């Protein structure tokens, strides 16, 4: 009781007094201007004010996203290659022209040496890193800040914005790039904590677009007013609805949403810096999304304060989660629960590779997981984008792989071994895997149930899920409630570094030959030591393409 009281008191003091190292943008102030000034000041501060653990985690997220990106391009996925081709073929720039006109901003697409208009390269790169839906995830939750639990989703899709900014400003080193990535995640993550876009059927990429406009503008020398204009344009002109995710089968628009919104944000910055005047003070605008959906009694305030870190280690990125393979992150606890049971009872569950040994699987989870990846429409996915948002498909695919590899799964395997061994990879969602007979049969044996308040109350703190499995021989196994699965920021049961390195190799080998992959990953891992000249080439590599698109021939 005493410990609990002390903990609550500390949380109260934190939420009201804001200790040194944080800045609050109150609801009754111009928060667009505040974000702009914060971003500019953040980039000017000394690197040492940020704890090394923050840089290390951000570096891992960046490396993860890039390897997701180049492998998606290599596997000939549709949107990333279409946007990449568009950027290179239609918007390439002769370097000599750049020298004569400093207003032209350029960047490179992943795996290309061609300079192209920055917003087009950023769009292509953001699309690529997002395509597998396997990079970092935020759930919009901070236990230390009162009211910072809106639970908005978000992903680490936006790092190409930082690299492009560095490629257009020679003063920035790799250390500056890493600091800017921390900044981008901080703005995006804190907005996810205070305003739930999904509650109003708006796509989560809006927060990332706002952060991109702030960071890109700050890095290119935009004034606070110019950045404010750019943020205003983003919110007033470019709001994506979750219509991109509606329907029985998902399209390219779902995976490319971050790319398209970020492209718009970068264009907004360019225009603002050229003199375009956009809407000011957009967070308090009564007809912009924030006050429109969450009206305030006072016309002089937005619906929320924004609290941002400046120093130390309590940055939003520290609460973001990794995906240990390809899956919708809301399924992570179900995967973790299944892996725990397989680790403890491999012979009893796998029965020598006999998939008919499974008679019933019951998954109990929370909202919004139940409504999104448990949607009955997702019980028969026919596209990769739909399959990776289908709980029954994801879990059945993990179990199918376990049956296929039953000879090598024993009680001697560690939890880490099984996360690696059963890791879901692009091929598990390809055209040949979508209708795998064993996977489809296992899908019919899964029941998905909403756990009600007991489960809902644990989100977005964790990913509250339990899984029960019954065999044809009458045996029953229960994972119990899994809250912090592998990859979750609070997980302490798996070796994150080891599993991520395995993921990097598996994805990277789809795109690069072994020797080049080693050097490519080494550069990404050492980004903090790179010069500006090296940053100009950080995404250069010789991508090897698969013979056929992973999704087969697509029909419009």
TIBAVO-313884 format. One record per residue (C-alpha): residue number from 1; residue in one letter; chain; x, y, z. Coordinates in pm, 1 decimal, m for minus. Layout:
N
k|r|c|east|north|up
NUM|A|A|X|Y|Z
...
This chain:
556
k|r|c|east|north|up
1|X|A|0.0|0.0|0.0
2|X|A|278.7|241.8|94.6
3|X|A|469.4|170.5|m227.1
4|X|A|153.1|220.3|m432.3
5|X|A|80.3|552.2|m261.6
6|X|A|434.9|677.2|m321.1
7|X|A|414.4|569.1|m685.4
8|X|A|82.6|750.5|m735.5
9|X|A|222.0|1062.0|m567.1
10|X|A|523.0|1062.7|m798.7
11|X|A|296.7|1024.3|m1101.1
12|X|A|84.3|1317.2|m979.6
13|X|A|386.7|1539.1|m925.6
14|X|A|522.7|1443.6|m1266.1
15|X|A|195.6|1528.7|m1437.8
16|X|A|158.1|1865.9|m1267.7
17|X|A|507.4|2002.4|m1205.8
18|X|A|700.4|1863.7|m1506.1
19|X|A|1055.3|1810.4|m1377.5
20|X|A|1357.5|1954.5|m1554.6
21|X|A|1415.8|1801.9|m1896.3
22|X|A|1062.2|1842.6|m2031.4
23|X|A|871.6|2116.5|m2207.3
24|X|A|494.8|2158.1|m2193.8
25|X|A|298.0|2318.8|m2474.8
26|X|A|m21.8|2410.9|m2289.9
27|X|A|m360.8|2373.0|m2453.9
28|X|A|m415.6|2749.1|m2435.5
29|X|A|m108.3|2831.2|m2646.1
30|X|A|m22.5|2816.3|m3015.1
31|X|A|104.1|2457.7|m3016.7
32|X|A|200.4|2456.6|m3383.6
33|X|A|438.4|2742.0|m3315.6
34|X|A|548.0|2566.2|m2997.3
35|X|A|632.6|2245.1|m3182.7
36|X|A|831.9|2441.8|m3438.4
37|X|A|1038.7|2621.3|m3174.7
38|X|A|1088.5|2298.9|m2981.4
39|X|A|1218.5|2120.4|m3293.1
40|X|A|1459.9|2401.8|m3377.9
41|X|A|1591.0|2418.6|m3019.8
42|X|A|1619.5|2040.3|m2999.7
43|X|A|1840.3|2022.4|m3308.2
44|X|A|2061.6|2299.1|m3166.8
45|X|A|2119.6|2133.7|m2827.9
46|X|A|2421.9|1922.9|m2741.5
47|X|A|2400.5|1551.8|m2825.0
48|X|A|2518.7|1451.2|m2478.4
49|X|A|2196.3|1573.0|m2317.2
50|X|A|2021.0|1263.9|m2451.4
51|X|A|2097.6|932.2|m2282.8
52|X|A|2288.7|678.9|m2490.0
53|X|A|2013.1|419.4|m2441.2
54|X|A|1776.9|644.8|m2638.8
55|X|A|2019.6|664.2|m2929.8
56|X|A|2074.2|288.2|m2922.7
57|X|A|1704.2|208.9|m2938.8
58|X|A|1645.0|462.1|m3215.9
59|X|A|1934.8|317.7|m3413.1
60|X|A|1780.1|m28.4|m3392.9
61|X|A|1444.1|102.4|m3511.6
62|X|A|1611.6|274.7|m3805.5
63|X|A|1810.4|m33.7|m3906.2
64|X|A|1497.4|m246.3|m3874.8
65|X|A|1298.4|m12.7|m4098.4
66|X|A|1563.1|4.9|m4371.6
67|X|A|1598.0|m373.0|m4394.0
68|X|A|1220.8|m401.6|m4411.6
69|X|A|1235.8|m150.5|m4695.7
70|X|A|1503.9|m299.2|m4916.9
71|X|A|1357.8|m648.9|m4882.1
72|X|A|1013.2|m519.9|m4984.1
73|X|A|1164.9|m362.9|m5294.0
74|X|A|1360.3|m679.9|m5372.7
75|X|A|1047.0|m893.0|m5349.2
76|X|A|884.8|m669.2|m5612.4
77|X|A|601.0|m547.6|m5394.3
78|X|A|373.8|m317.6|m5587.4
79|X|A|348.2|25.7|m5422.8
80|X|A|715.0|63.7|m5315.0
81|X|A|842.0|m21.6|m5661.6
82|X|A|579.5|189.1|m5835.6
83|X|A|664.7|494.6|m5623.2
84|X|A|1037.3|427.4|m5656.2
85|X|A|1012.2|405.4|m6034.7
86|X|A|804.3|722.0|m6042.0
87|X|A|1064.8|910.2|m5836.7
88|X|A|1362.2|792.7|m6041.8
89|X|A|1208.7|807.2|m6388.0
90|X|A|997.7|1120.4|m6358.5
91|X|A|1163.1|1333.5|m6089.5
92|X|A|1538.5|1273.6|m6118.3
93|X|A|1766.3|1578.0|m6094.9
94|X|A|2103.9|1647.4|m6254.0
95|X|A|2347.5|1728.6|m5970.7
96|X|A|2478.4|2030.6|m6163.1
97|X|A|2133.0|2186.8|m6151.4
98|X|A|2126.1|2155.4|m5773.9
99|X|A|2440.6|2364.9|m5741.5
100|X|A|2280.4|2646.0|m5939.6
101|X|A|1953.8|2646.9|m5740.7
102|X|A|1977.7|2592.6|m5365.4
103|X|A|1597.5|2584.2|m5334.7
104|X|A|1586.1|2243.6|m5503.9
105|X|A|1578.1|1970.3|m5239.5
106|X|A|1693.9|1621.8|m5335.5
107|X|A|1736.1|1273.2|m5195.9
108|X|A|1788.1|914.8|m5309.1
109|X|A|1559.1|614.7|m5314.3
110|X|A|1667.2|301.4|m5129.2
111|X|A|1915.7|113.1|m5345.0
112|X|A|1956.8|395.2|m5598.2
113|X|A|2239.0|635.0|m5677.9
114|X|A|2007.9|872.9|m5864.0
115|X|A|1927.2|1208.2|m5707.9
116|X|A|1558.2|1290.6|m5727.3
117|X|A|1315.6|1543.0|m5579.9
118|X|A|1324.8|1494.0|m5204.3
119|X|A|951.3|1451.2|m5150.9
120|X|A|936.6|1177.7|m5416.3
121|X|A|1231.2|982.5|m5275.2
122|X|A|1084.3|1017.8|m4924.4
123|X|A|747.8|888.4|m5046.2
124|X|A|910.7|586.7|m5211.9
125|X|A|1127.7|510.8|m4909.6
126|X|A|849.7|550.1|m4652.4
127|X|A|632.2|321.2|m4863.1
128|X|A|906.1|58.4|m4877.3
129|X|A|985.4|52.8|m4504.7
130|X|A|613.5|28.5|m4425.4
131|X|A|517.1|m236.8|m4681.8
132|X|A|574.3|m546.6|m4468.1
133|X|A|406.8|m385.1|m4166.5
134|X|A|700.8|m518.7|m3968.5
135|X|A|879.0|m208.2|m3840.5
136|X|A|835.3|m35.3|m3505.6
137|X|A|502.3|34.8|m3339.3
138|X|A|374.7|283.6|m3082.9
139|X|A|55.9|236.8|m2881.5
140|X|A|26.8|594.3|m2751.8
141|X|A|77.8|527.1|m2382.5
142|X|A|299.4|683.0|m2117.3
143|X|A|244.4|566.9|m1757.5
144|X|A|438.9|865.3|m1621.8
145|X|A|217.1|1136.1|m1769.4
146|X|A|m144.6|1188.0|m1670.1
147|X|A|m369.7|1195.5|m1976.3
148|X|A|m102.5|1051.4|m2204.6
149|X|A|m290.1|727.7|m2275.1
150|X|A|m494.4|800.0|m2589.0
151|X|A|m369.7|472.2|m2738.0
152|X|A|m317.3|591.8|m3093.6
153|X|A|m118.6|361.3|m3318.6
154|X|A|184.3|465.4|m3517.2
155|X|A|492.9|322.0|m3679.9
156|X|A|856.4|414.6|m3736.0
157|X|A|800.1|488.9|m4104.4
158|X|A|940.9|839.2|m4123.1
159|X|A|1320.7|816.5|m4088.3
160|X|A|1377.3|882.7|m4462.4
161|X|A|1267.3|1240.9|m4384.1
162|X|A|1573.3|1284.8|m4162.7
163|X|A|1815.4|1130.5|m4413.0
164|X|A|1680.0|1356.4|m4687.8
165|X|A|1722.7|1662.5|m4466.0
166|X|A|2083.9|1564.3|m4396.1
167|X|A|2144.2|1522.8|m4768.6
168|X|A|2033.8|1882.9|m4815.7
169|X|A|2228.2|2037.9|m4530.5
170|X|A|2598.7|1959.2|m4516.8
171|X|A|2631.3|2066.5|m4152.4
172|X|A|2467.5|1747.3|m4027.4
173|X|A|2660.9|1435.7|m3929.8
174|X|A|2532.9|1088.6|m3851.3
175|X|A|2509.6|1186.9|m3485.1
176|X|A|2281.9|1474.9|m3586.3
177|X|A|2072.8|1238.3|m3797.8
178|X|A|2021.3|1004.0|m3504.2
179|X|A|1925.0|1294.9|m3279.1
180|X|A|1673.9|1411.8|m3541.5
181|X|A|1521.6|1063.1|m3551.6
182|X|A|1475.8|1079.4|m3173.9
183|X|A|1306.0|1416.4|m3225.0
184|X|A|1074.6|1288.2|m3495.8
185|X|A|966.7|992.4|m3283.3
186|X|A|922.4|1220.1|m2982.1
187|X|A|676.0|1453.7|m3154.3
188|X|A|490.6|1169.3|m3326.2
189|X|A|483.1|952.8|m3014.1
190|X|A|360.1|1225.3|m2779.0
191|X|A|80.4|1321.1|m3018.9
192|X|A|m22.3|953.5|m3023.7
193|X|A|m47.8|970.8|m2645.5
194|X|A|m288.8|1266.3|m2635.0
195|X|A|m514.5|1233.7|m2939.3
196|X|A|m666.8|913.2|m3077.0
197|X|A|m712.4|959.8|m3450.3
198|X|A|m858.3|612.1|m3498.7
199|X|A|m1148.3|701.3|m3268.9
200|X|A|m1264.8|939.0|m3541.0
201|X|A|m1182.2|709.4|m3834.5
202|X|A|m871.8|908.1|m3929.1
203|X|A|m551.8|724.8|m4016.4
204|X|A|m267.7|732.9|m3764.7
205|X|A|m15.5|869.9|m4014.6
206|X|A|m135.3|1226.1|m3948.4
207|X|A|81.3|1244.1|m3636.4
208|X|A|381.1|1126.6|m3835.4
209|X|A|318.4|1385.5|m4105.8
210|X|A|306.5|1664.5|m3845.4
211|X|A|632.8|1540.9|m3692.4
212|X|A|791.9|1515.9|m4037.0
213|X|A|702.2|1875.9|m4119.7
214|X|A|850.6|1992.7|m3787.3
215|X|A|1177.4|1802.4|m3812.9
216|X|A|1239.0|1850.7|m4184.1
217|X|A|1168.3|2223.8|m4157.9
218|X|A|1389.2|2264.8|m3852.2
219|X|A|1677.1|2081.8|m4020.5
220|X|A|1657.4|2291.8|m4336.1
221|X|A|1656.4|2624.2|m4152.3
222|X|A|1287.2|2708.9|m4175.3
223|X|A|1161.7|2970.8|m3929.8
224|X|A|905.8|2880.8|m3661.5
225|X|A|643.5|3068.7|m3862.1
226|X|A|723.8|2875.4|m4179.8
227|X|A|701.8|2544.4|m3994.0
228|X|A|373.2|2657.9|m3840.6
229|X|A|239.4|2730.0|m4189.9
230|X|A|350.7|2383.7|m4305.8
231|X|A|181.4|2209.6|m4010.8
232|X|A|m131.3|2409.8|m4084.7
233|X|A|m130.0|2297.8|m4446.7
234|X|A|m84.9|1934.1|m4349.5
235|X|A|m381.9|1938.0|m4113.6
236|X|A|m607.2|2158.0|m4326.0
237|X|A|m541.2|1997.3|m4665.6
238|X|A|m420.4|1640.2|m4618.8
239|X|A|m619.5|1437.1|m4367.0
240|X|A|m636.3|1063.6|m4461.1
241|X|A|m941.3|871.5|m4343.4
242|X|A|m933.8|509.8|m4236.1
243|X|A|m1130.9|438.1|m4550.9
244|X|A|m795.3|316.3|m4677.3
245|X|A|m831.1|22.8|m4434.4
246|X|A|m1201.1|m49.5|m4483.3
247|X|A|m1338.5|m339.8|m4684.1
248|X|A|m1287.5|m712.8|m4683.9
249|X|A|m946.9|m698.8|m4852.3
250|X|A|m688.0|m423.3|m4807.0
251|X|A|m516.5|m238.6|m5091.1
252|X|A|m187.9|m58.9|m5154.8
253|X|A|m333.4|250.7|m4989.9
254|X|A|m303.5|94.2|m4644.4
255|X|A|71.1|36.4|m4670.3
256|X|A|145.6|358.2|m4858.4
257|X|A|m55.5|586.5|m4629.9
258|X|A|248.3|710.3|m4436.0
259|X|A|434.5|768.2|m4761.2
260|X|A|159.8|974.6|m4922.0
261|X|A|97.8|1186.2|m4611.7
262|X|A|470.6|1244.9|m4560.9
263|X|A|512.6|1345.1|m4922.9
264|X|A|243.0|1607.7|m4864.2
265|X|A|415.5|1725.7|m4545.1
266|X|A|748.2|1774.5|m4723.3
267|X|A|582.1|1964.1|m5007.1
268|X|A|411.6|2182.5|m4746.0
269|X|A|749.9|2268.0|m4591.9
270|X|A|897.6|2353.1|m4932.4
271|X|A|604.6|2581.5|m5010.9
272|X|A|608.6|2746.7|m4670.1
273|X|A|980.9|2818.9|m4704.6
274|X|A|910.4|2968.6|m5048.1
275|X|A|652.2|3204.2|m4899.7
276|X|A|320.9|3019.4|m4900.0
277|X|A|107.0|3124.4|m4603.5
278|X|A|m86.8|2838.5|m4450.3
279|X|A|m333.2|2827.5|m4160.3
280|X|A|m183.2|2941.9|m3831.8
281|X|A|m245.7|2807.8|m3482.2
282|X|A|m405.7|2496.1|m3632.0
283|X|A|m440.9|2298.1|m3307.4
284|X|A|m683.7|2558.4|m3171.2
285|X|A|m869.5|2601.4|m3498.6
286|X|A|m1230.9|2498.9|m3424.3
287|X|A|m1276.2|2352.1|m3771.6
288|X|A|m954.9|2149.1|m3779.8
289|X|A|m967.1|1785.7|m3669.8
290|X|A|m863.3|1830.2|m3306.4
291|X|A|m1127.7|2070.8|m3177.3
292|X|A|m1384.1|1954.6|m3430.3
293|X|A|m1381.7|1603.3|m3288.1
294|X|A|m1304.9|1700.6|m2929.2
295|X|A|m1468.9|2042.7|m2878.2
296|X|A|m1339.5|2261.7|m2598.3
297|X|A|m1547.9|2512.2|m2406.9
298|X|A|m1286.5|2778.5|m2454.5
299|X|A|m1202.9|2900.5|m2804.5
300|X|A|m852.2|2971.1|m2681.2
301|X|A|m744.3|2613.1|m2618.2
302|X|A|m694.2|2281.1|m2791.4
303|X|A|m816.5|1953.0|m2635.5
304|X|A|m477.4|1865.2|m2484.8
305|X|A|m140.1|1974.7|m2351.7
306|X|A|164.2|1838.5|m2532.0
307|X|A|454.7|1733.5|m2309.0
308|X|A|787.7|1673.3|m2483.1
309|X|A|1121.4|1546.9|m2356.4
310|X|A|1441.2|1742.4|m2410.2
311|X|A|1703.8|1552.4|m2214.8
312|X|A|1767.8|1226.0|m2033.1
313|X|A|1613.3|893.2|m2125.5
314|X|A|1234.8|932.1|m2097.7
315|X|A|1167.5|978.9|m2468.7
316|X|A|868.5|841.4|m2657.7
317|X|A|1088.7|604.7|m2857.5
318|X|A|1170.6|414.9|m2538.0
319|X|A|806.6|304.7|m2514.7
320|X|A|782.3|193.9|m2876.4
321|X|A|775.1|m173.8|m2968.4
322|X|A|960.4|m395.8|m3214.4
323|X|A|796.6|m659.7|m3430.1
324|X|A|987.2|m987.1|m3424.2
325|X|A|876.9|m1080.9|m3772.4
326|X|A|588.0|m991.5|m4001.0
327|X|A|258.3|m958.4|m3815.8
328|X|A|13.6|m698.2|m3691.0
329|X|A|154.1|m603.8|m3351.3
330|X|A|m179.1|m658.7|m3178.0
331|X|A|m126.9|m1030.7|m3241.9
332|X|A|213.2|m1033.3|m3067.6
333|X|A|82.4|m1164.9|m2736.4
334|X|A|m105.6|m1446.7|m2908.1
335|X|A|215.7|m1542.8|m3088.8
336|X|A|410.2|m1513.0|m2764.6
337|X|A|158.3|m1727.5|m2579.4
338|X|A|171.4|m1995.6|m2847.8
339|X|A|551.4|m1995.6|m2846.8
340|X|A|553.0|m2029.4|m2467.8
341|X|A|327.0|m2335.1|m2491.5
342|X|A|531.0|m2489.1|m2772.8
343|X|A|846.5|m2439.0|m2570.2
344|X|A|697.5|m2614.0|m2266.9
345|X|A|503.9|m2891.1|m2445.4
346|X|A|646.4|m2944.4|m2797.1
347|X|A|579.7|m3318.1|m2824.2
348|X|A|227.7|m3303.5|m2683.2
349|X|A|118.0|m3021.0|m2915.1
350|X|A|303.5|m3110.9|m3234.7
351|X|A|243.3|m3487.9|m3207.9
352|X|A|516.3|m3580.2|m3453.2
353|X|A|400.4|m3323.0|m3708.4
354|X|A|35.0|m3424.4|m3705.7
355|X|A|m156.0|m3098.6|m3752.3
356|X|A|m484.4|m3284.4|m3697.7
357|X|A|m380.7|m3306.7|m3334.6
358|X|A|m519.8|m2954.9|m3285.9
359|X|A|m891.5|m2969.9|m3213.2
360|X|A|m956.2|m2617.8|m3087.4
361|X|A|m779.5|m2288.7|m3020.5
362|X|A|m944.7|m2006.8|m2828.2
363|X|A|m795.2|m1659.0|m2830.4
364|X|A|m922.4|m1397.2|m2589.4
365|X|A|m814.8|m1038.8|m2643.4
366|X|A|m900.2|m672.4|m2606.6
367|X|A|m1049.7|m395.9|m2812.4
368|X|A|m936.2|m269.0|m3058.2
369|X|A|m756.8|m595.4|m3141.5
370|X|A|m1081.6|m791.7|m3139.9
371|X|A|m1248.1|m548.8|m3378.9
372|X|A|m954.9|m503.2|m3616.7
373|X|A|m760.8|m828.2|m3653.1
374|X|A|m1055.4|m1032.7|m3526.8
375|X|A|m1292.9|m887.3|m3785.6
376|X|A|m1491.1|m1179.6|m3938.9
377|X|A|m1400.7|m1040.1|m4282.9
378|X|A|m1037.5|m1124.1|m4203.9
379|X|A|m1111.8|m1496.2|m4163.5
380|X|A|m1064.5|m1543.0|m4536.8
381|X|A|m779.7|m1314.3|m4641.1
382|X|A|m691.4|m1318.8|m5010.9
383|X|A|m419.9|m1051.1|m5007.9
384|X|A|m98.7|m1016.5|m4809.1
385|X|A|m216.5|m686.9|m4659.4
386|X|A|m531.4|m853.6|m4528.7
387|X|A|m352.1|m1166.5|m4409.5
388|X|A|m113.7|m968.9|m4188.6
389|X|A|m418.6|m811.2|m4023.6
390|X|A|m590.8|m1143.4|m3962.8
391|X|A|m539.7|m1296.9|m3619.6
392|X|A|m650.5|m1641.7|m3734.8
393|X|A|m414.2|m1636.9|m4033.2
394|X|A|m116.0|m1508.2|m3834.1
395|X|A|m145.4|m1761.1|m3553.3
396|X|A|m221.0|m2049.8|m3790.4
397|X|A|87.6|m1962.6|m3994.5
398|X|A|311.2|m1976.2|m3687.4
399|X|A|159.2|m2310.2|m3589.4
400|X|A|188.5|m2443.0|m3944.8
401|X|A|561.2|m2364.5|m3941.6
402|X|A|594.8|m2544.0|m3609.2
403|X|A|436.1|m2858.9|m3754.8
404|X|A|663.0|m2838.2|m4059.2
405|X|A|970.8|m2815.1|m3836.5
406|X|A|853.5|m3046.5|m3560.1
407|X|A|1161.0|m3270.7|m3586.4
408|X|A|1381.4|m2981.4|m3477.5
409|X|A|1162.2|m2841.7|m3200.6
410|X|A|1236.1|m2994.0|m2862.9
411|X|A|1206.7|m2896.2|m2500.2
412|X|A|1573.5|m2797.6|m2516.0
413|X|A|1491.4|m2500.4|m2736.3
414|X|A|1477.5|m2162.9|m2562.8
415|X|A|1202.4|m1906.9|m2613.9
416|X|A|1452.8|m1702.7|m2818.3
417|X|A|1519.8|m2003.2|m3041.8
418|X|A|1151.1|m2044.4|m3119.3
419|X|A|1095.9|m1675.7|m3192.9
420|X|A|1374.2|m1707.7|m3450.1
421|X|A|1277.6|m2050.2|m3576.8
422|X|A|910.3|m1967.9|m3625.5
423|X|A|956.8|m1605.7|m3734.4
424|X|A|699.1|m1502.1|m3990.5
425|X|A|868.9|m1375.1|m4305.9
426|X|A|746.9|m1235.1|m4638.3
427|X|A|711.0|m1580.5|m4791.0
428|X|A|457.0|m1666.5|m4521.3
429|X|A|223.5|m1407.3|m4673.4
430|X|A|306.3|m1462.9|m5040.2
431|X|A|65.9|m1594.7|m5302.3
432|X|A|176.5|m1954.3|m5238.8
433|X|A|126.8|m1929.6|m4862.2
434|X|A|m212.4|m1759.1|m4857.9
435|X|A|m397.3|m2079.6|m4942.9
436|X|A|m172.1|m2331.3|m4770.4
437|X|A|m394.6|m2628.3|m4688.5
438|X|A|m265.6|m2676.8|m4334.0
439|X|A|m286.9|m2305.9|m4252.4
440|X|A|m643.8|m2286.7|m4379.1
441|X|A|m746.7|m2595.5|m4184.8
442|X|A|m597.5|m2460.1|m3863.3
443|X|A|m778.5|m2130.2|m3919.2
444|X|A|m1114.0|m2306.8|m3896.2
445|X|A|m1028.9|m2432.2|m3546.6
446|X|A|m970.9|m2087.9|m3396.0
447|X|A|m1225.8|m1899.1|m3191.5
448|X|A|m1162.0|m1532.2|m3118.8
449|X|A|m1333.8|m1377.2|m2818.2
450|X|A|m1344.7|m1028.4|m2669.6
451|X|A|m1219.6|m1040.6|m2311.2
452|X|A|m1427.1|m743.6|m2195.5
453|X|A|m1322.3|m489.8|m1928.7
454|X|A|m1066.7|m724.8|m1771.0
455|X|A|m866.4|m718.2|m2094.0
456|X|A|m958.8|m372.8|m2224.1
457|X|A|m834.8|m206.9|m1905.6
458|X|A|m483.8|m341.6|m1969.4
459|X|A|m453.8|m167.6|m2308.2
460|X|A|m259.7|39.9|m2417.2
461|X|A|m33.5|m45.5|m2123.6
462|X|A|19.1|m388.8|m2279.1
463|X|A|m125.5|m628.7|m2535.8
464|X|A|m356.7|m833.4|m2312.4
465|X|A|m423.0|m1169.1|m2476.1
466|X|A|m458.3|m1530.1|m2367.7
467|X|A|m464.7|m1844.1|m2575.1
468|X|A|m602.2|m2187.9|m2490.2
469|X|A|m526.3|m2493.3|m2700.3
470|X|A|m695.6|m2832.3|m2697.7
471|X|A|m563.0|m3143.6|m2870.6
472|X|A|m743.0|m3437.2|m3026.3
473|X|A|m607.5|m3647.1|m2741.6
474|X|A|m794.0|m3439.6|m2487.4
475|X|A|m501.1|m3240.5|m2355.9
476|X|A|m547.2|m2871.9|m2273.8
477|X|A|m287.3|m2595.4|m2255.6
478|X|A|m333.5|m2237.5|m2140.1
479|X|A|m91.0|m1950.5|m2191.5
480|X|A|m248.7|m1738.6|m1921.8
481|X|A|m267.8|m1363.1|m1975.3
482|X|A|20.8|m1238.5|m2187.9
483|X|A|69.8|m863.5|m2147.8
484|X|A|426.1|m787.5|m2259.2
485|X|A|526.5|m1027.4|m2540.7
486|X|A|861.2|m1033.9|m2717.9
487|X|A|927.3|m700.1|m2887.2
488|X|A|715.0|m500.8|m2641.0
489|X|A|911.1|m222.2|m2471.6
490|X|A|837.7|m375.5|m2128.6
491|X|A|929.3|m732.0|m2220.4
492|X|A|1212.1|m886.6|m2018.9
493|X|A|1184.7|m1252.5|m2121.3
494|X|A|1346.5|m1255.7|m2466.8
495|X|A|1678.0|m1131.6|m2600.8
496|X|A|1569.4|m844.3|m2823.8
497|X|A|1912.5|m781.8|m2975.2
498|X|A|1964.0|m1145.1|m3068.2
499|X|A|1622.5|m1189.1|m3228.9
500|X|A|1648.3|m860.0|m3417.5
501|X|A|1986.3|m956.9|m3558.7
502|X|A|1825.1|m1277.1|m3686.7
503|X|A|1545.7|m1072.1|m3842.1
504|X|A|1796.5|m834.4|m4003.4
505|X|A|1978.6|m1125.2|m4165.0
506|X|A|1662.1|m1298.5|m4286.1
507|X|A|1515.8|m984.5|m4441.2
508|X|A|1846.2|m841.9|m4562.3
509|X|A|1940.8|m1164.4|m4741.9
510|X|A|1629.6|m1128.0|m4957.1
511|X|A|1777.9|m809.4|m5100.6
512|X|A|2157.2|m823.8|m5082.4
513|X|A|2439.2|m1069.6|m5128.2
514|X|A|2604.5|m1175.3|m4804.1
515|X|A|2919.4|m960.9|m4819.5
516|X|A|2732.6|m646.0|m4915.5
517|X|A|2466.6|m712.6|m4652.0
518|X|A|2728.8|m727.0|m4376.1
519|X|A|2874.1|m389.8|m4476.1
520|X|A|2531.6|m234.4|m4535.6
521|X|A|2406.5|m330.6|m4188.7
522|X|A|2736.7|m220.4|m4034.8
523|X|A|2688.3|129.4|m4179.9
524|X|A|2335.6|146.6|m4043.7
525|X|A|2444.6|23.9|m3701.3
526|X|A|2725.9|282.8|m3697.8
527|X|A|2514.2|574.2|m3820.0
528|X|A|2618.1|787.7|m3524.9
529|X|A|2978.0|782.2|m3650.4
530|X|A|2905.8|870.8|m4013.9
531|X|A|3000.7|1198.0|m4182.1
532|X|A|2759.9|1400.4|m4392.5
533|X|A|2930.0|1268.0|m4704.6
534|X|A|2867.6|911.6|m4588.6
535|X|A|2503.1|993.0|m4511.8
536|X|A|2458.2|1090.5|m4875.8
537|X|A|2525.7|728.7|m4967.4
538|X|A|2383.6|547.4|m4663.8
539|X|A|2098.9|385.5|m4860.8
540|X|A|2310.5|296.1|m5164.9
541|X|A|2317.7|m78.5|m5231.7
542|X|A|2278.7|m330.0|m5514.1
543|X|A|1935.2|m478.0|m5461.1
544|X|A|1881.9|m823.9|m5608.0
545|X|A|1527.5|m875.8|m5727.9
546|X|A|1318.5|m1189.8|m5700.7
547|X|A|1219.4|m1354.3|m6026.3
548|X|A|850.7|m1297.3|m5961.3
549|X|A|657.9|m1052.4|m5742.0
550|X|A|580.9|m1205.5|m5404.1
551|X|A|212.8|m1125.7|m5453.0
552|X|A|195.4|m1263.5|m5805.3
553|X|A|33.7|m1074.1|m6088.2
554|X|A|m192.8|m808.0|m5945.5
555|X|A|m520.9|m708.6|m6101.5
556|X|A|m633.2|m348.7|m6084.6
